[in-house]
């Protein structure tokens, strides 16, 4: 199957949310091009929020690109890692905004992966009850998932992403060139969020991923470009119908109920989010089979693809009781009943409960020890 090739001008995918609609720009060389940010609201100042890993690579280029739109462009470097996605680090953003005398028109730019994007968005939603922000995702996971759709949050020791807000950016700029500097582990983590779109919505895309997984792992520019574009198209379609996750949007959490339990149970940062989601999708596929939605061949097919992407397929030995305890504080839980995203048929997903005994069977089959 040939690789689709994107044209030289950036591709555009629109999130349709009425007055909160915004574009996602996808292409190479966007980050240091002032034209990429032409839709950014006018203001006297801007704050780039990045981290100690990404800022040395890209902050100067972004500051230069923004120089003709803002009189002052400040930079804040946060510590890098999921373990810092907390209230203490969030306060560093507020400290910077207040210290610079930022007003209601100050624009925040999230330059980095999902952690930076989530915290910057939450800060933007909260500072002066809401200021504009722009997502400039530099990881595959952020480009295909976390930068799109307006979910912002921080972690709490008792649960992942439990404190946050729905708050849409003004613009998302996905510079595909940044993917070439990703560590292999981070690239694989992003592929988990690419893979999930197939089973829940688009089996033709799953076929394409299977055919091109080696090219994706090897960072083929055309393969990555198509993967980002198609992923954003699917997420835009879902978010446009259900912005605040009252129904349909929950399917985007396929693998996440198990995955969040892994992250919380091991300690944030021990496994990357995408690694936990990849393994969580294996568990969710097994649960889907037990609930009658897919057959064993589908489970095997998805498991092998996740493994080829460089992701773990065996969960850590937290113990079934601990998994169940952690999953009961998942955001989808209702009255203490765990709600899982399952595949009800290939290419279609739904939210469902499952007896604890069935979940224990899945955990016994899918976890180490």
N, C-alpha and C positions, 0 to 999 in steps of 0.2 A: 504494500500500500504506500503510495508516494506521500512525502511530507508536504503539507500545505505551506506555501511561502507567503508571508505577509509583505505587503507593498512597503516602499520606503517611508511614506508619511505614516505617522502613528495611527494605529487602529483605534477605534473608539467604540466603547460599549456604554450605553446609558442606563442608569438606574432611574426608573420612572416612579417618582414619589410626589407628583404634583409640584408644589412650590419648593420642596426639598430635593428635587431631582438634581442629578449631577453626573458628569461624565467620568469614565475610566479611560485614560489614555495608555496605550500599550505600544512599546517600540523600543528601539535602541537609541542611545544618545539623547534621551529626553531630560535627564536630570540636570544637565548643565546648559540646557537650551531655554532662554527666557520665554520663548513662545509657548512652552509647555505650561506656563503658569499665567497665561494671559487672562484666564477666567478667575484668578484669585481676587478676592475683594480688596479694594483700595484701603490702605491704612498707613499710619506713620511708621509703625514698627511691626516686626515679626520676631517670633522666637522659634528657632529650630531645636527640637528635642531629639537627641540621638543617644548613642551609648559609646562607651570607650572603645568598642571594636569597630563600629561603622563610621563614627565621626572622622577618624583620621583618613579614611578612604574617600569619603564623599561630601563631607560638610562644607569644605571650601568651594567645591564646584557648585553646590546648591546656593551658598551665600552669594557667589558671583552672579548666578542666574537671577537671583531675587533683588540684586542691588538697584536695578532701575525701577522697582516697584515700591520699595520701602526706604525711608531715610535711614533706618537702623535695622539691622538684622542680627539679633543676638543668638548665641549658641549655648545650649546646656547639654553636657555629656553625663548621662546616667550610668551607673554600674551595669554591666551586661549580665543577663541571665534571668531565668524564670523565678529564681529565688528572691529577686528584687522587685517582683511585681506585687508591691504591697503599699500600705498606707504611708510608711516612712519615705519611700522613694517618690510616691505621688506628691508628697509635701515639698519635695525639692523643686518640682515644677511650679507649685504655687509660690514658693520662696523666690524663684527667679522672676516670675511675672510681677509680683509685688515689688521686688527689689528694683526692677526696671521701670516701675511706674506704668505698667501696661494698662491700657484702657479697654473698653468694650469692643473696639474695632481691631485690636491687636490680633494677628493671625498666627496660629500655631502650626508648625510643620512637623509631622512625625516622620523622621528619617531613620528607618531601621526595620526590624522584624515585628512580629506580633506583639511582643511585650511592650516595645516602644509605642506602637500604634494604639494598643488598648489603653495605656496609661495617658498618652497625650490626648486621646479622644475623651477620656473621662475627665481630665483636667479642663479641657475646652468646654465640656458640658457643664462644669461646676463653677469655673471662674466667672465672677460677675453674672452668674446664672446663664452663661452661655456666650462663648466667643467663637469666631470661625476657625476651622482647622482644615488642613490638607494632609492627605496620606501620601507619603513617598516611600512605599514599601521596597525593601532591598533584599528580602528573602523570598523564595518560591512560595512558602506557606502563606506569607502575608499577601503576596500578589494574587494568589488564587482564592484566598479565603478571608483572613482576618481583617484586611484593610477595606473590605467591601461590605456594606450593609449596615454600618453604624452601631455595631455592638462594641461597647467599651466597658472595661471592668478591671478590677484588681482581685488578687487572691486573698483568701483568709485561711488561717491554719485549719479550719474545719471544712473548707470547701473551695473549689476552684471557680473563679469568676462569679462569685456570689454577691459581690458589691460592685454596682456599675450603673450604666444608663444606656438607653438607646439614643444615639446622637450622631446624625449623619455628617460626613465631611462635605466640603464644598467641591472637592476634586480629588481624584486618585490618579497618581502618575506612576506607572509601572515601567521603569527603565530596565529592560531585559539584560543590559550589560552588567548590572550589579550581580546577576546570578552566576557570572563567571568567577567571582571571588568567594562564593560560598564554600565552606568546608563540605566535604562529601556527606557527612552525617546530617548537616542542615539541608542539603539538597534532597536527601532521601526523606527527611521529615516532611518536606513540602510535597513530595510525591504522594504521600498518604492522602492529603487533602485533594489532590488531583484525582486519584483513583476513586475516591468515594462518590464522585459525581456520576460514575457509570452505573453502579448497582442501584442508586436511588432514583435515577432519572433518564439516563441515556446509554443504552447498551451498545449502540454504534460507537460511542466515545470509548466505552470499555474495550471494544474490539481494537480501536485505534491505539489505545494505550498499550495493550498487549503486544501489538505489532511493533510499536516504537519505544518500548520501555528501555531497551539498551541504548537507543539514541538519546533518550531523556537523561539517563544516568550519565552518559558521556557528554552532556550539556550541548547537544547539537542545537544551534540557535533556532533553526526552523521548527524543530520539535518542541522546544520550550515555548516559542512564540505561540504556536497553535494551542498547546496545553493551557497556557495562561488565558488566552482569548476565549477558548471554549468554556473553561471553568468559570470565568467571569460572566459569560453569557448565561450560563445555567443559574448561577447565583443571583444575577440581576433579575431573571425571570421569577425566581422564587421570592426574593425580597420585595419585588414590586407588587406581589400579591398579598404578602403577609409580613409587613415591616417589623411588627413587634412580637413575632413568634406566638401568635394565638392559635396556630394550626399548622398550615403547610410548611412554614419555615423550619419547624422542628426536625424535618427529615434531613436537614443539613448536619444534624448531630449524629448521623450514623457512625457507630463505633465510639462515640464520645462518652457515653455513660460508663462503659467499662474503662475507657481510656482515662477519664478524669479520676476514677478510683485508683488507677495505677499511679498517676502523677501524685495524688494526695498521699497515697499509702507509702510510696517510696520516699517522699519528700520532693518538693518542687525542684526541678532541674536535674534530678538523677536520670530520668528519661526525658528526652525532648517531647514536646506536645505531639508532634507528628508521629513519633515512634509509638507513643501510647495509643494514639488514634489508630495507627495501622494494626497493632495487636488487638485493639478493641474491636476493629472491624472483623477480624477473624472470629472473635468470640460472638459478636452480633450475628455473623453469618451462621455459626453453629446453632445459635438460639433460633434464628429464622427457620432453619431446617427442622428443628424440633417442633416449631409452631406450624409447620406445613407450607411455608412460603416458597422454599427452594429445595432442591435435591442435593444429595451428597456431591454430585459432580460440580455443581455451582460453588459449593463451599470450597472444594479442592481447587477449582480454577482461581477463585479470588485469593485463596491462601498462597498459592504459588506466585501469583502476580505481586502480592505484597512482599513476599520473600525476595523476588527478583529486584524489587525496588530498593533492597538493602535494609528492610525494616524487620523488627522482631516479630515472630509469629507465635511465640510461647510467652505467656504472661508470668510475672514474678509470683513467687509463692507467698502471697500475703495471708492466705487462709480464706476459706469461703465466708466465714463469719465477718471478717474484716472487710472483704469486698462488699458484702451486702450492707454493712453498716455505712460505708462510705457512699455507696450508690443511693442510699435513702436520703442523703442531703443534696442529691443532684437537683438542678433547677427544674427538671421535668417531673420530679416526684410530686405526687398528690396525696395528701393525708397519709404520708408514710409509705405509700405504695410506689415502688420503682416503676418508671415508665421507660421503655426501651424503644429505640428506632430499629425496626426490623424490616427485612425485605419481604413484602407480601407476594411479589412475583418479580422476576428479573427486570430491572428498570423501573421499579415502583416500590416506594417505601411507605410505612405507616408507623404511628406511635402505638405501642401496645404494652400491656402489663404481662407478666409471666409468673407462674408459681415459683416460689423460692426453690422448691425441689428441682425444678427444671433448670434454673439458673445454677444451682449447685452442680448439676450434671455437666453443664458447659464449663464451669470453672475447673472441675476435676479433669476434664478432657484437655483443656487449653492451657493450664498453668503448670509450671515446674513444681517438682516435689511430690 
